[in-house]
Amino acid sequence: MIKLGVNSVLFKDFDVETAVRHIAMCGYDGVELSAIQGMCEHLVLDSWQDQAEELKRIAAENGISYLSMEVASLDEARLTKAFEAAAAIGIPVVNVGPGGKSDVEADLTQSIATLSHLSELAASYGVTLCVKAHVGNAIYNTPTTLRAMEAIDSAGFGIDMDPSHVYRAGENPEEALPQVLSRVKHVHIRDCKGRTTGPGPIQQQACGRGEINLAAYCKVMVDGGYEGPVCLEVIGAAGHSLAEVSIIAAESYGYLNGTLRALGARQPKEDALQRQNG
């Protein structure tokens, strides 16, 4: 069964316990912890040891798990701390961007070499490093994603398939997904309107409000046998109230959970809880 989560960056103006509690109240199974320096550090990598037990307590009390962590940086020293923290807290996936600039061959070559090295490092900690095609970066569409897939054979490497970035690269995500699905180990998901550089206001990023055919995307994902985490990632939430960001999370949960249940990839929450309780 596919697990649904939210990147805590949506709750960037609130502390991590408030974020986890409201994400759980929306119905999600888990959380992607934001450890993005300069944007949102719900997990502070420079002192992660001080947070580890507290984060485990927060997860246990809210009945959720940490599905992934987003670091964004390719800095090896910072990622080493992320892998250590992930192994200690029980976070299976660390997500990064590819860096570099689009259509610069030297940048693409360097990005792939860096990701290959860091994937081996991730594997040594029992963690998977996932990268996504990112607007404006060296890996930004399906052809450049396939270049990375062909060059990196580490078990610690995976693709974080984000339909909003692929859509803004001029592709239809439901058509692009089958080409990379064999290496997809994490999905960032959100909607958007228009094939512009930015994802737009947070309201337009709620699943079902934009132009991406996310229902078709989910069907391809399920038909292809994907069973990894799917985490809502909404950017630009600074200055929004707790009610506003919770509405975005809850609305997207309803869309995704209903769509995936209709495809047989989710169970009714009550049934899942009954099985957990025997």
Secondary structure as the mmCIF struct_conf table of DSSP 4:
data_model
#
loop_
_struct_conf.conf_type_id
_struct_conf.id
_struct_conf.beg_label_comp_id
_struct_conf.beg_label_asym_id
_struct_conf.beg_label_seq_id
_struct_conf.end_label_comp_id
_struct_conf.end_label_asym_id
_struct_conf.end_label_seq_id
STRN STRN1 LYS A 3 ASN A 7
HELX_RH_3T_P HELX_RH_3T_P1 SER A 8 PHE A 11
TURN_TY1_P TURN_TY1_P1 LYS A 12 ASP A 13
BEND BEND1 PHE A 14 PHE A 14
HELX_RH_AL_P HELX_RH_AL_P1 VAL A 16 CYS A 26
TURN_TY1_P TURN_TY1_P2 GLY A 27 GLY A 27
BEND BEND2 ASP A 29 ASP A 29
STRN STRN2 GLY A 30 ILE A 36
TURN_TY1_P TURN_TY1_P3 GLN A 37 MET A 39
STRN STRN3 CYS A 40 GLU A 41
BEND BEND3 HIS A 42 LEU A 43
HELX_RH_3T_P HELX_RH_3T_P2 LEU A 45 ASP A 50
TURN_TY1_P TURN_TY1_P4 GLN A 51 GLN A 51
HELX_RH_AL_P HELX_RH_AL_P2 ALA A 52 ASN A 62
TURN_TY1_P TURN_TY1_P5 GLY A 63 GLY A 63
STRN STRN4 SER A 65 ALA A 72
HELX_RH_AL_P HELX_RH_AL_P3 GLU A 76 ILE A 89
TURN_TY1_P TURN_TY1_P6 GLY A 90 GLY A 90
STRN STRN5 VAL A 93 VAL A 96
BEND BEND4 GLY A 100 GLY A 100
TURN_TY1_P TURN_TY1_P7 SER A 102 ASP A 103
HELX_RH_AL_P HELX_RH_AL_P4 GLU A 105 SER A 124
TURN_TY1_P TURN_TY1_P8 TYR A 125 GLY A 126
STRN STRN6 THR A 128 VAL A 131
TURN_TY1_P TURN_TY1_P9 VAL A 135 GLY A 136
BEND BEND5 ASN A 137 ILE A 139
BEND BEND6 ASN A 141 ASN A 141
HELX_RH_AL_P HELX_RH_AL_P5 THR A 142 ALA A 151
TURN_TY1_P TURN_TY1_P10 ALA A 155 GLY A 156
STRN STRN7 PHE A 157 MET A 161
HELX_RH_AL_P HELX_RH_AL_P6 PRO A 163 ARG A 168
TURN_TY1_P TURN_TY1_P11 ALA A 169 GLY A 170
HELX_RH_AL_P HELX_RH_AL_P7 PRO A 173 VAL A 180
HELX_RH_3T_P HELX_RH_3T_P3 LEU A 181 ARG A 183
STRN STRN8 VAL A 184 ILE A 189
BEND BEND7 LYS A 193 ARG A 195
BEND BEND8 THR A 197 GLY A 198
HELX_RH_AL_P HELX_RH_AL_P8 ILE A 202 GLN A 205
BEND BEND9 ALA A 206 ALA A 206
TURN_TY1_P TURN_TY1_P12 CYS A 207 GLY A 208
BEND BEND10 ARG A 209 ILE A 212
HELX_RH_AL_P HELX_RH_AL_P9 LEU A 214 ASP A 223
TURN_TY1_P TURN_TY1_P13 GLY A 224 GLY A 225
BEND BEND11 GLY A 228 GLY A 228
STRN STRN9 PRO A 229 LEU A 232
TURN_TY1_P TURN_TY1_P14 ALA A 238 GLY A 239
HELX_RH_AL_P HELX_RH_AL_P10 LEU A 242 ALA A 262
TURN_TY1_P TURN_TY1_P15 LEU A 263 GLY A 264
BEND BEND12 ALA A 265 ARG A 266
HELX_RH_AL_P HELX_RH_AL_P11 LYS A 269 GLN A 276
TURN_TY1_P TURN_TY1_P16 ASN A 277 ASN A 277
#
